[in-house]
Amino acid sequence: MVSYKCFECNREISDTMLRKKVRCPYCGSKMLFKPRQTTTVVKAR
Ligand SMILES: [Zn+2]
Protein backbone atom coordinates (compact mmCIF):
# COMPACT_ATOMS: atom_id res chain seq x y z
CA MET A 1 0.00 0.00 0.00
CA VAL A 2 1.47 3.25 -1.14
CA SER A 3 0.66 6.34 0.79
CA TYR A 4 1.77 9.89 0.44
CA LYS A 5 1.89 12.73 2.83
CA CYS A 6 0.77 16.23 2.21
CA PHE A 7 3.39 18.86 2.69
CA GLU A 8 0.83 21.45 3.71
CA CYS A 9 -1.56 19.76 6.11
CA ASN A 10 0.67 16.76 6.82
CA ARG A 11 -2.13 14.29 6.28
CA GLU A 12 -1.66 10.84 4.89
CA ILE A 13 -3.11 10.25 1.49
CA SER A 14 -3.51 6.78 0.11
CA ASP A 15 -2.68 6.02 -3.47
CA THR A 16 -6.28 5.17 -4.32
CA MET A 17 -7.44 8.60 -3.27
CA LEU A 18 -5.12 10.29 -5.68
CA ARG A 19 -5.80 8.32 -8.84
CA LYS A 20 -4.46 10.47 -11.62
CA LYS A 21 -4.57 13.73 -9.79
CA VAL A 22 -1.53 14.22 -7.70
CA ARG A 23 -3.09 16.60 -5.29
CA CYS A 24 -4.13 16.59 -1.67
CA PRO A 25 -7.89 15.92 -1.34
CA TYR A 26 -7.97 17.79 1.94
CA CYS A 27 -6.36 21.10 1.19
CA GLY A 28 -5.75 20.83 -2.55
CA SER A 29 -2.04 21.16 -2.29
CA LYS A 30 0.17 19.65 -4.92
CA MET A 31 3.04 19.35 -2.55
CA LEU A 32 3.04 15.70 -1.70
CA PHE A 33 5.91 13.60 -0.63
CA LYS A 34 6.42 9.95 -0.16
CA PRO A 35 7.45 8.93 3.30
CA ARG A 36 9.77 6.01 3.71
CA GLN A 37 7.95 2.78 3.19
CA THR A 38 10.29 0.83 5.35
CA THR A 39 9.07 1.82 8.74
CA THR A 40 11.46 0.70 11.36
CA VAL A 41 9.88 0.23 14.70
CA VAL A 42 12.39 0.11 17.43
CA LYS A 43 11.25 -1.22 20.70
CA ALA A 44 13.46 0.04 23.42
CA ARG A 45 13.13 -1.67 26.68
ZN1 LIG B 1 -3.09 18.75 2.31
mmCIF file of the protein (N, C-alpha, C, O) and its ligand, coordinates in Angstrom:
data_MODEL
# 
_entry.id   MODEL 
# 
loop_
_entity.id 
_entity.type 
_entity.pdbx_number_of_molecules 
1 polymer     1 
2 non-polymer 1 
# 
_entity_poly.entity_id                      1 
_entity_poly.type                           'polypeptide(L)' 
_entity_poly.nstd_linkage                   no 
_entity_poly.nstd_monomer                   no 
_entity_poly.pdbx_seq_one_letter_code       MVSYKCFECNREISDTMLRKKVRCPYCGSKMLFKPRQTTTVVKAR 
_entity_poly.pdbx_seq_one_letter_code_can   MVSYKCFECNREISDTMLRKKVRCPYCGSKMLFKPRQTTTVVKAR 
_entity_poly.pdbx_strand_id                 A 
# 
loop_
_entity_poly_seq.entity_id 
_entity_poly_seq.num 
_entity_poly_seq.mon_id 
_entity_poly_seq.hetero 
1 1  MET n 
1 2  VAL n 
1 3  SER n 
1 4  TYR n 
1 5  LYS n 
1 6  CYS n 
1 7  PHE n 
1 8  GLU n 
1 9  CYS n 
1 10 ASN n 
1 11 ARG n 
1 12 GLU n 
1 13 ILE n 
1 14 SER n 
1 15 ASP n 
1 16 THR n 
1 17 MET n 
1 18 LEU n 
1 19 ARG n 
1 20 LYS n 
1 21 LYS n 
1 22 VAL n 
1 23 ARG n 
1 24 CYS n 
1 25 PRO n 
1 26 TYR n 
1 27 CYS n 
1 28 GLY n 
1 29 SER n 
1 30 LYS n 
1 31 MET n 
1 32 LEU n 
1 33 PHE n 
1 34 LYS n 
1 35 PRO n 
1 36 ARG n 
1 37 GLN n 
1 38 THR n 
1 39 THR n 
1 40 THR n 
1 41 VAL n 
1 42 VAL n 
1 43 LYS n 
1 44 ALA n 
1 45 ARG n 
# 
loop_
_struct_asym.id 
_struct_asym.entity_id 
A 1 
B 2 
# 
loop_
_chem_comp.id 
_chem_comp.type 
_chem_comp.mon_nstd_flag 
ALA 'L-peptide linking' y 
ARG 'L-peptide linking' y 
ASN 'L-peptide linking' y 
ASP 'L-peptide linking' y 
CYS 'L-peptide linking' y 
GLN 'L-peptide linking' y 
GLU 'L-peptide linking' y 
GLY 'peptide linking'   y 
ILE 'L-peptide linking' y 
LEU 'L-peptide linking' y 
LYS 'L-peptide linking' y 
MET 'L-peptide linking' y 
PHE 'L-peptide linking' y 
PRO 'L-peptide linking' y 
SER 'L-peptide linking' y 
THR 'L-peptide linking' y 
TYR 'L-peptide linking' y 
VAL 'L-peptide linking' y 
ZN  non-polymer         . 
# 
_pdbx_entity_nonpoly.entity_id   2 
_pdbx_entity_nonpoly.name        ? 
_pdbx_entity_nonpoly.comp_id     ZN 
# 
_pdbx_nonpoly_scheme.asym_id         B 
_pdbx_nonpoly_scheme.entity_id       2 
_pdbx_nonpoly_scheme.mon_id          ZN 
_pdbx_nonpoly_scheme.ndb_seq_num     1 
_pdbx_nonpoly_scheme.pdb_seq_num     101 
_pdbx_nonpoly_scheme.auth_seq_num    101 
_pdbx_nonpoly_scheme.pdb_mon_id      ZN 
_pdbx_nonpoly_scheme.auth_mon_id     ZN 
_pdbx_nonpoly_scheme.pdb_strand_id   A 
_pdbx_nonpoly_scheme.pdb_ins_code    . 
# 
loop_
_atom_site.group_PDB 
_atom_site.id 
_atom_site.type_symbol 
_atom_site.label_atom_id 
_atom_site.label_alt_id 
_atom_site.label_comp_id 
_atom_site.label_asym_id 
_atom_site.label_entity_id 
_atom_site.label_seq_id 
_atom_site.pdbx_PDB_ins_code 
_atom_site.Cartn_x 
_atom_site.Cartn_y 
_atom_site.Cartn_z 
_atom_site.occupancy 
_atom_site.B_iso_or_equiv 
_atom_site.pdbx_formal_charge 
_atom_site.auth_seq_id 
_atom_site.auth_comp_id 
_atom_site.auth_asym_id 
_atom_site.auth_atom_id 
_atom_site.pdbx_PDB_model_num 
ATOM   1   N  N  . MET A 1 1  ? 0.842  -1.195 0.000   1.00 0.00 ? 1   MET A N  1 
ATOM   2   C  CA . MET A 1 1  ? 0.000  0.000  0.000   1.00 0.00 ? 1   MET A CA 1 
ATOM   3   C  C  . MET A 1 1  ? 0.880  1.249  0.000   1.00 0.00 ? 1   MET A C  1 
ATOM   4   O  O  . MET A 1 1  ? 1.715  1.462  0.879   1.00 0.00 ? 1   MET A O  1 
ATOM   5   N  N  . VAL A 1 2  ? 0.656  2.038  -1.001  1.00 0.00 ? 2   VAL A N  1 
ATOM   6   C  CA . VAL A 1 2  ? 1.472  3.246  -1.139  1.00 0.00 ? 2   VAL A CA 1 
ATOM   7   C  C  . VAL A 1 2  ? 0.697  4.438  -0.600  1.00 0.00 ? 2   VAL A C  1 
ATOM   8   O  O  . VAL A 1 2  ? -0.452 4.673  -0.974  1.00 0.00 ? 2   VAL A O  1 
ATOM   9   N  N  . SER A 1 3  ? 1.319  5.158  0.252   1.00 0.00 ? 3   SER A N  1 
ATOM   10  C  CA . SER A 1 3  ? 0.664  6.342  0.790   1.00 0.00 ? 3   SER A CA 1 
ATOM   11  C  C  . SER A 1 3  ? 1.603  7.531  0.707   1.00 0.00 ? 3   SER A C  1 
ATOM   12  O  O  . SER A 1 3  ? 2.823  7.412  0.818   1.00 0.00 ? 3   SER A O  1 
ATOM   13  N  N  . TYR A 1 4  ? 0.991  8.660  0.511   1.00 0.00 ? 4   TYR A N  1 
ATOM   14  C  CA . TYR A 1 4  ? 1.771  9.887  0.442   1.00 0.00 ? 4   TYR A CA 1 
ATOM   15  C  C  . TYR A 1 4  ? 1.428  10.753 1.640   1.00 0.00 ? 4   TYR A C  1 
ATOM   16  O  O  . TYR A 1 4  ? 0.488  10.488 2.389   1.00 0.00 ? 4   TYR A O  1 
ATOM   17  N  N  . LYS A 1 5  ? 2.206  11.771 1.785   1.00 0.00 ? 5   LYS A N  1 
ATOM   18  C  CA . LYS A 1 5  ? 1.893  12.732 2.834   1.00 0.00 ? 5   LYS A CA 1 
ATOM   19  C  C  . LYS A 1 5  ? 1.860  14.123 2.234   1.00 0.00 ? 5   LYS A C  1 
ATOM   20  O  O  . LYS A 1 5  ? 2.672  14.488 1.384   1.00 0.00 ? 5   LYS A O  1 
ATOM   21  N  N  . CYS A 1 6  ? 0.901  14.871 2.704   1.00 0.00 ? 6   CYS A N  1 
ATOM   22  C  CA . CYS A 1 6  ? 0.775  16.234 2.206   1.00 0.00 ? 6   CYS A CA 1 
ATOM   23  C  C  . CYS A 1 6  ? 1.781  17.134 2.909   1.00 0.00 ? 6   CYS A C  1 
ATOM   24  O  O  . CYS A 1 6  ? 1.988  17.052 4.120   1.00 0.00 ? 6   CYS A O  1 
ATOM   25  N  N  . PHE A 1 7  ? 2.385  17.977 2.122   1.00 0.00 ? 7   PHE A N  1 
ATOM   26  C  CA . PHE A 1 7  ? 3.386  18.860 2.686   1.00 0.00 ? 7   PHE A CA 1 
ATOM   27  C  C  . PHE A 1 7  ? 2.739  19.994 3.471   1.00 0.00 ? 7   PHE A C  1 
ATOM   28  O  O  . PHE A 1 7  ? 3.334  20.554 4.392   1.00 0.00 ? 7   PHE A O  1 
ATOM   29  N  N  . GLU A 1 8  ? 1.518  20.315 3.091   1.00 0.00 ? 8   GLU A N  1 
ATOM   30  C  CA . GLU A 1 8  ? 0.831  21.445 3.711   1.00 0.00 ? 8   GLU A CA 1 
ATOM   31  C  C  . GLU A 1 8  ? 0.159  21.056 5.018   1.00 0.00 ? 8   GLU A C  1 
ATOM   32  O  O  . GLU A 1 8  ? 0.473  21.596 6.078   1.00 0.00 ? 8   GLU A O  1 
ATOM   33  N  N  . CYS A 1 9  ? -0.779 20.102 4.927   1.00 0.00 ? 9   CYS A N  1 
ATOM   34  C  CA . CYS A 1 9  ? -1.557 19.759 6.111   1.00 0.00 ? 9   CYS A CA 1 
ATOM   35  C  C  . CYS A 1 9  ? -1.030 18.506 6.808   1.00 0.00 ? 9   CYS A C  1 
ATOM   36  O  O  . CYS A 1 9  ? -1.519 18.113 7.867   1.00 0.00 ? 9   CYS A O  1 
ATOM   37  N  N  . ASN A 1 10 ? -0.018 17.887 6.188   1.00 0.00 ? 10  ASN A N  1 
ATOM   38  C  CA . ASN A 1 10 ? 0.665  16.762 6.824   1.00 0.00 ? 10  ASN A CA 1 
ATOM   39  C  C  . ASN A 1 10 ? -0.249 15.558 7.020   1.00 0.00 ? 10  ASN A C  1 
ATOM   40  O  O  . ASN A 1 10 ? -0.042 14.758 7.933   1.00 0.00 ? 10  ASN A O  1 
ATOM   41  N  N  . ARG A 1 11 ? -1.247 15.431 6.175   1.00 0.00 ? 11  ARG A N  1 
ATOM   42  C  CA . ARG A 1 11 ? -2.133 14.292 6.275   1.00 0.00 ? 11  ARG A CA 1 
ATOM   43  C  C  . ARG A 1 11 ? -1.655 13.177 5.357   1.00 0.00 ? 11  ARG A C  1 
ATOM   44  O  O  . ARG A 1 11 ? -0.981 13.412 4.354   1.00 0.00 ? 11  ARG A O  1 
ATOM   45  N  N  . GLU A 1 12 ? -2.022 11.969 5.729   1.00 0.00 ? 12  GLU A N  1 
ATOM   46  C  CA . GLU A 1 12 ? -1.655 10.845 4.893   1.00 0.00 ? 12  GLU A CA 1 
ATOM   47  C  C  . GLU A 1 12 ? -2.704 10.636 3.813   1.00 0.00 ? 12  GLU A C  1 
ATOM   48  O  O  . GLU A 1 12 ? -3.908 10.657 4.069   1.00 0.00 ? 12  GLU A O  1 
ATOM   49  N  N  . ILE A 1 13 ? -2.217 10.438 2.619   1.00 0.00 ? 13  ILE A N  1 
ATOM   50  C  CA . ILE A 1 13 ? -3.113 10.247 1.491   1.00 0.00 ? 13  ILE A CA 1 
ATOM   51  C  C  . ILE A 1 13 ? -2.772 8.920  0.837   1.00 0.00 ? 13  ILE A C  1 
ATOM   52  O  O  . ILE A 1 13 ? -1.632 8.679  0.440   1.00 0.00 ? 13  ILE A O  1 
ATOM   53  N  N  . SER A 1 14 ? -3.768 8.076  0.733   1.00 0.00 ? 14  SER A N  1 
ATOM   54  C  CA . SER A 1 14 ? -3.515 6.785  0.111   1.00 0.00 ? 14  SER A CA 1 
ATOM   55  C  C  . SER A 1 14 ? -3.474 6.922  -1.408  1.00 0.00 ? 14  SER A C  1 
ATOM   56  O  O  . SER A 1 14 ? -3.977 7.892  -1.975  1.00 0.00 ? 14  SER A O  1 
ATOM   57  N  N  . ASP A 1 15 ? -2.882 5.958  -2.031  1.00 0.00 ? 15  ASP A N  1 
ATOM   58  C  CA . ASP A 1 15 ? -2.682 6.018  -3.475  1.00 0.00 ? 15  ASP A CA 1 
ATOM   59  C  C  . ASP A 1 15 ? -4.010 5.971  -4.227  1.00 0.00 ? 15  ASP A C  1 
ATOM   60  O  O  . ASP A 1 15 ? -4.137 6.532  -5.315  1.00 0.00 ? 15  ASP A O  1 
ATOM   61  N  N  . THR A 1 16 ? -4.988 5.301  -3.642  1.00 0.00 ? 16  THR A N  1 
ATOM   62  C  CA . THR A 1 16 ? -6.276 5.171  -4.318  1.00 0.00 ? 16  THR A CA 1 
ATOM   63  C  C  . THR A 1 16 ? -7.056 6.487  -4.297  1.00 0.00 ? 16  THR A C  1 
ATOM   64  O  O  . THR A 1 16 ? -7.921 6.722  -5.140  1.00 0.00 ? 16  THR A O  1 
ATOM   65  N  N  . MET A 1 17 ? -6.743 7.320  -3.342  1.00 0.00 ? 17  MET A N  1 
ATOM   66  C  CA . MET A 1 17 ? -7.442 8.598  -3.273  1.00 0.00 ? 17  MET A CA 1 
ATOM   67  C  C  . MET A 1 17 ? -6.936 9.564  -4.325  1.00 0.00 ? 17  MET A C  1 
ATOM   68  O  O  . MET A 1 17 ? -7.646 10.476 -4.748  1.00 0.00 ? 17  MET A O  1 
ATOM   69  N  N  . LEU A 1 18 ? -5.723 9.355  -4.732  1.00 0.00 ? 18  LEU A N  1 
ATOM   70  C  CA . LEU A 1 18 ? -5.122 10.291 -5.676  1.00 0.00 ? 18  LEU A CA 1 
ATOM   71  C  C  . LEU A 1 18 ? -5.531 9.993  -7.112  1.00 0.00 ? 18  LEU A C  1 
ATOM   72  O  O  . LEU A 1 18 ? -5.826 10.900 -7.891  1.00 0.00 ? 18  LEU A O  1 
ATOM   73  N  N  . ARG A 1 19 ? -5.543 8.711  -7.448  1.00 0.00 ? 19  ARG A N  1 
ATOM   74  C  CA . ARG A 1 19 ? -5.797 8.319  -8.841  1.00 0.00 ? 19  ARG A CA 1 
ATOM   75  C  C  . ARG A 1 19 ? -4.818 9.028  -9.768  1.00 0.00 ? 19  ARG A C  1 
ATOM   76  O  O  . ARG A 1 19 ? -3.603 8.869  -9.648  1.00 0.00 ? 19  ARG A O  1 
ATOM   77  N  N  . LYS A 1 20 ? -5.345 9.789  -10.666 1.00 0.00 ? 20  LYS A N  1 
ATOM   78  C  CA . LYS A 1 20 ? -4.458 10.468 -11.618 1.00 0.00 ? 20  LYS A CA 1 
ATOM   79  C  C  . LYS A 1 20 ? -4.048 11.849 -11.126 1.00 0.00 ? 20  LYS A C  1 
ATOM   80  O  O  . LYS A 1 20 ? -3.014 12.393 -11.514 1.00 0.00 ? 20  LYS A O  1 
ATOM   81  N  N  . LYS A 1 21 ? -4.878 12.387 -10.275 1.00 0.00 ? 21  LYS A N  1 
ATOM   82  C  CA . LYS A 1 21 ? -4.570 13.728 -9.787  1.00 0.00 ? 21  LYS A CA 1 
ATOM   83  C  C  . LYS A 1 21 ? -3.630 13.650 -8.605  1.00 0.00 ? 21  LYS A C  1 
ATOM   84  O  O  . LYS A 1 21 ? -3.967 13.118 -7.548  1.00 0.00 ? 21  LYS A O  1 
ATOM   85  N  N  . VAL A 1 22 ? -2.480 14.176 -8.804  1.00 0.00 ? 22  VAL A N  1 
ATOM   86  C  CA . VAL A 1 22 ? -1.530 14.224 -7.699  1.00 0.00 ? 22  VAL A CA 1 
ATOM   87  C  C  . VAL A 1 22 ? -1.776 15.512 -6.933  1.00 0.00 ? 22  VAL A C  1 
ATOM   88  O  O  . VAL A 1 22 ? -1.153 16.546 -7.174  1.00 0.00 ? 22  VAL A O  1 
ATOM   89  N  N  . ARG A 1 23 ? -2.689 15.406 -6.022  1.00 0.00 ? 23  ARG A N  1 
ATOM   90  C  CA . ARG A 1 23 ? -3.092 16.598 -5.289  1.00 0.00 ? 23  ARG A CA 1 
ATOM   91  C  C  . ARG A 1 23 ? -3.751 16.162 -3.984  1.00 0.00 ? 23  ARG A C  1 
ATOM   92  O  O  . ARG A 1 23 ? -4.429 15.136 -3.934  1.00 0.00 ? 23  ARG A O  1 
ATOM   93  N  N  . CYS A 1 24 ? -3.553 16.924 -2.964  1.00 0.00 ? 24  CYS A N  1 
ATOM   94  C  CA . CYS A 1 24 ? -4.131 16.591 -1.669  1.00 0.00 ? 24  CYS A CA 1 
ATOM   95  C  C  . CYS A 1 24 ? -5.647 16.798 -1.702  1.00 0.00 ? 24  CYS A C  1 
ATOM   96  O  O  . CYS A 1 24 ? -6.107 17.888 -2.043  1.00 0.00 ? 24  CYS A O  1 
ATOM   97  N  N  . PRO A 1 25 ? -6.427 15.778 -1.355  1.00 0.00 ? 25  PRO A N  1 
ATOM   98  C  CA . PRO A 1 25 ? -7.889 15.917 -1.342  1.00 0.00 ? 25  PRO A CA 1 
ATOM   99  C  C  . PRO A 1 25 ? -8.389 16.767 -0.174  1.00 0.00 ? 25  PRO A C  1 
ATOM   100 O  O  . PRO A 1 25 ? -9.553 17.165 -0.150  1.00 0.00 ? 25  PRO A O  1 
ATOM   101 N  N  . TYR A 1 26 ? -7.543 17.036 0.761   1.00 0.00 ? 26  TYR A N  1 
ATOM   102 C  CA . TYR A 1 26 ? -7.967 17.788 1.944   1.00 0.00 ? 26  TYR A CA 1 
ATOM   103 C  C  . TYR A 1 26 ? -7.786 19.285 1.752   1.00 0.00 ? 26  TYR A C  1 
ATOM   104 O  O  . TYR A 1 26 ? -8.701 20.069 2.004   1.00 0.00 ? 26  TYR A O  1 
ATOM   105 N  N  . CYS A 1 27 ? -6.616 19.668 1.313   1.00 0.00 ? 27  CYS A N  1 
ATOM   106 C  CA . CYS A 1 27 ? -6.359 21.103 1.186   1.00 0.00 ? 27  CYS A CA 1 
ATOM   107 C  C  . CYS A 1 27 ? -6.084 21.501 -0.262  1.00 0.00 ? 27  CYS A C  1 
ATOM   108 O  O  . CYS A 1 27 ? -5.995 22.688 -0.575  1.00 0.00 ? 27  CYS A O  1 
ATOM   109 N  N  . GLY A 1 28 ? -5.951 20.515 -1.140  1.00 0.00 ? 28  GLY A N  1 
ATOM   110 C  CA . GLY A 1 28 ? -5.753 20.826 -2.550  1.00 0.00 ? 28  GLY A CA 1 
ATOM   111 C  C  . GLY A 1 28 ? -4.326 21.167 -2.904  1.00 0.00 ? 28  GLY A C  1 
ATOM   112 O  O  . GLY A 1 28 ? -4.054 21.715 -3.972  1.00 0.00 ? 28  GLY A O  1 
ATOM   113 N  N  . SER A 1 29 ? -3.432 20.849 -2.022  1.00 0.00 ? 29  SER A N  1 
ATOM   114 C  CA . SER A 1 29 ? -2.043 21.161 -2.288  1.00 0.00 ? 29  SER A CA 1 
ATOM   115 C  C  . SER A 1 29 ? -1.424 20.125 -3.215  1.00 0.00 ? 29  SER A C  1 
ATOM   116 O  O  . SER A 1 29 ? -1.773 18.946 -3.172  1.00 0.00 ? 29  SER A O  1 
ATOM   117 N  N  . LYS A 1 30 ? -0.520 20.574 -4.036  1.00 0.00 ? 30  LYS A N  1 
ATOM   118 C  CA . LYS A 1 30 ? 0.166  19.645 -4.925  1.00 0.00 ? 30  LYS A CA 1 
ATOM   119 C  C  . LYS A 1 30 ? 1.493  19.197 -4.336  1.00 0.00 ? 30  LYS A C  1 
ATOM   120 O  O  . LYS A 1 30 ? 2.230  18.416 -4.937  1.00 0.00 ? 30  LYS A O  1 
ATOM   121 N  N  . MET A 1 31 ? 1.774  19.698 -3.174  1.00 0.00 ? 31  MET A N  1 
ATOM   122 C  CA . MET A 1 31 ? 3.036  19.353 -2.549  1.00 0.00 ? 31  MET A CA 1 
ATOM   123 C  C  . MET A 1 31 ? 2.866  18.073 -1.739  1.00 0.00 ? 31  MET A C  1 
ATOM   124 O  O  . MET A 1 31 ? 2.511  18.098 -0.560  1.00 0.00 ? 31  MET A O  1 
ATOM   125 N  N  . LEU A 1 32 ? 3.126  16.975 -2.398  1.00 0.00 ? 32  LEU A N  1 
ATOM   126 C  CA . LEU A 1 32 ? 3.042  15.697 -1.704  1.00 0.00 ? 32  LEU A CA 1 
ATOM   127 C  C  . LEU A 1 32 ? 4.409  15.043 -1.697  1.00 0.00 ? 32  LEU A C  1 
ATOM   128 O  O  . LEU A 1 32 ? 5.203  15.199 -2.625  1.00 0.00 ? 32  LEU A O  1 
ATOM   129 N  N  . PHE A 1 33 ? 4.650  14.339 -0.675  1.00 0.00 ? 33  PHE A N  1 
ATOM   130 C  CA . PHE A 1 33 ? 5.908  13.597 -0.635  1.00 0.00 ? 33  PHE A CA 1 
ATOM   131 C  C  . PHE A 1 33 ? 5.657  12.196 -0.140  1.00 0.00 ? 33  PHE A C  1 
ATOM   132 O  O  . PHE A 1 33 ? 4.678  11.913 0.549   1.00 0.00 ? 33  PHE A O  1 
ATOM   133 N  N  . LYS A 1 34 ? 6.548  11.353 -0.504  1.00 0.00 ? 34  LYS A N  1 
ATOM   134 C  CA . LYS A 1 34 ? 6.423  9.952  -0.156  1.00 0.00 ? 34  LYS A CA 1 
ATOM   135 C  C  . LYS A 1 34 ? 7.285  9.654  1.055   1.00 0.00 ? 34  LYS A C  1 
ATOM   136 O  O  . LYS A 1 34 ? 8.512  9.728  0.987   1.00 0.00 ? 34  LYS A O  1 
ATOM   137 N  N  . PRO A 1 35 ? 6.658  9.327  2.136   1.00 0.00 ? 35  PRO A N  1 
ATOM   138 C  CA . PRO A 1 35 ? 7.446  8.930  3.300   1.00 0.00 ? 35  PRO A CA 1 
ATOM   139 C  C  . PRO A 1 35 ? 8.089  7.564  3.086   1.00 0.00 ? 35  PRO A C  1 
ATOM   140 O  O  . PRO A 1 35 ? 7.676  6.801  2.212   1.00 0.00 ? 35  PRO A O  1 
ATOM   141 N  N  . ARG A 1 36 ? 9.062  7.278  3.858   1.00 0.00 ? 36  ARG A N  1 
ATOM   142 C  CA . ARG A 1 36 ? 9.772  6.011  3.706   1.00 0.00 ? 36  ARG A CA 1 
ATOM   143 C  C  . ARG A 1 36 ? 8.842  4.841  3.980   1.00 0.00 ? 36  ARG A C  1 
ATOM   144 O  O  . ARG A 1 36 ? 8.146  4.789  4.994   1.00 0.00 ? 36  ARG A O  1 
ATOM   145 N  N  . GLN A 1 37 ? 8.856  3.917  3.053   1.00 0.00 ? 37  GLN A N  1 
ATOM   146 C  CA . GLN A 1 37 ? 7.954  2.775  3.194   1.00 0.00 ? 37  GLN A CA 1 
ATOM   147 C  C  . GLN A 1 37 ? 8.462  1.782  4.220   1.00 0.00 ? 37  GLN A C  1 
ATOM   148 O  O  . GLN A 1 37 ? 7.688  1.064  4.853   1.00 0.00 ? 37  GLN A O  1 
ATOM   149 N  N  . THR A 1 38 ? 9.730  1.754  4.366   1.00 0.00 ? 38  THR A N  1 
ATOM   150 C  CA . THR A 1 38 ? 10.289 0.834  5.353   1.00 0.00 ? 38  THR A CA 1 
ATOM   151 C  C  . THR A 1 38 ? 10.263 1.515  6.722   1.00 0.00 ? 38  THR A C  1 
ATOM   152 O  O  . THR A 1 38 ? 11.166 2.263  7.095   1.00 0.00 ? 38  THR A O  1 
ATOM   153 N  N  . THR A 1 39 ? 9.214  1.226  7.431   1.00 0.00 ? 39  THR A N  1 
ATOM   154 C  CA . THR A 1 39 ? 9.068  1.825  8.745   1.00 0.00 ? 39  THR A CA 1 
ATOM   155 C  C  . THR A 1 39 ? 9.749  0.941  9.780   1.00 0.00 ? 39  THR A C  1 
ATOM   156 O  O  . THR A 1 39 ? 9.366  -0.206 10.011  1.00 0.00 ? 39  THR A O  1 
ATOM   157 N  N  . THR A 1 40 ? 10.725 1.494  10.361  1.00 0.00 ? 40  THR A N  1 
ATOM   158 C  CA . THR A 1 40 ? 11.458 0.705  11.355  1.00 0.00 ? 40  THR A CA 1 
ATOM   159 C  C  . THR A 1 40 ? 10.934 1.036  12.745  1.00 0.00 ? 40  THR A C  1 
ATOM   160 O  O  . THR A 1 40 ? 11.030 2.167  13.222  1.00 0.00 ? 40  THR A O  1 
ATOM   161 N  N  . VAL A 1 41 ? 10.393 0.036  13.357  1.00 0.00 ? 41  VAL A N  1 
ATOM   162 C  CA . VAL A 1 41 ? 9.881  0.225  14.705  1.00 0.00 ? 41  VAL A CA 1 
ATOM   163 C  C  . VAL A 1 41 ? 10.889 -0.331 15.696  1.00 0.00 ? 41  VAL A C  1 
ATOM   164 O  O  . VAL A 1 41 ? 11.172 -1.529 15.733  1.00 0.00 ? 41  VAL A O  1 
ATOM   165 N  N  . VAL A 1 42 ? 11.392 0.539  16.458  1.00 0.00 ? 42  VAL A N  1 
ATOM   166 C  CA . VAL A 1 42 ? 12.390 0.111  17.427  1.00 0.00 ? 42  VAL A CA 1 
ATOM   167 C  C  . VAL A 1 42 ? 11.758 0.080  18.816  1.00 0.00 ? 42  VAL A C  1 
ATOM   168 O  O  . VAL A 1 42 ? 11.280 1.083  19.345  1.00 0.00 ? 42  VAL A O  1 
ATOM   169 N  N  . LYS A 1 43 ? 11.783 -1.078 19.350  1.00 0.00 ? 43  LYS A N  1 
ATOM   170 C  CA . LYS A 1 43 ? 11.252 -1.216 20.700  1.00 0.00 ? 43  LYS A CA 1 
ATOM   171 C  C  . LYS A 1 43 ? 12.384 -1.156 21.712  1.00 0.00 ? 43  LYS A C  1 
ATOM   172 O  O  . LYS A 1 43 ? 13.203 -2.068 21.827  1.00 0.00 ? 43  LYS A O  1 
ATOM   173 N  N  . ALA A 1 44 ? 12.397 -0.108 22.399  1.00 0.00 ? 44  ALA A N  1 
ATOM   174 C  CA . ALA A 1 44 ? 13.457 0.042  23.416  1.00 0.00 ? 44  ALA A CA 1 
ATOM   175 C  C  . ALA A 1 44 ? 12.914 -0.312 24.791  1.00 0.00 ? 44  ALA A C  1 
ATOM   176 O  O  . ALA A 1 44 ? 11.959 0.272  25.302  1.00 0.00 ? 44  ALA A O  1 
ATOM   177 N  N  . ARG A 1 45 ? 13.563 -1.274 25.334  1.00 0.00 ? 45  ARG A N  1 
ATOM   178 C  CA . ARG A 1 45 ? 13.132 -1.668 26.677  1.00 0.00 ? 45  ARG A CA 1 
ATOM   179 C  C  . ARG A 1 45 ? 14.337 -1.737 27.590  1.00 0.00 ? 45  ARG A C  1 
ATOM   180 O  O  . ARG A 1 45 ? 14.199 -2.053 28.772  1.00 0.00 ? 45  ARG A O  1 
HETATM 181 ZN ZN . ZN  B 2 .  ? -3.087 18.751 2.307   1.00 0.00 2 101 ZN  A ZN 1 
# 
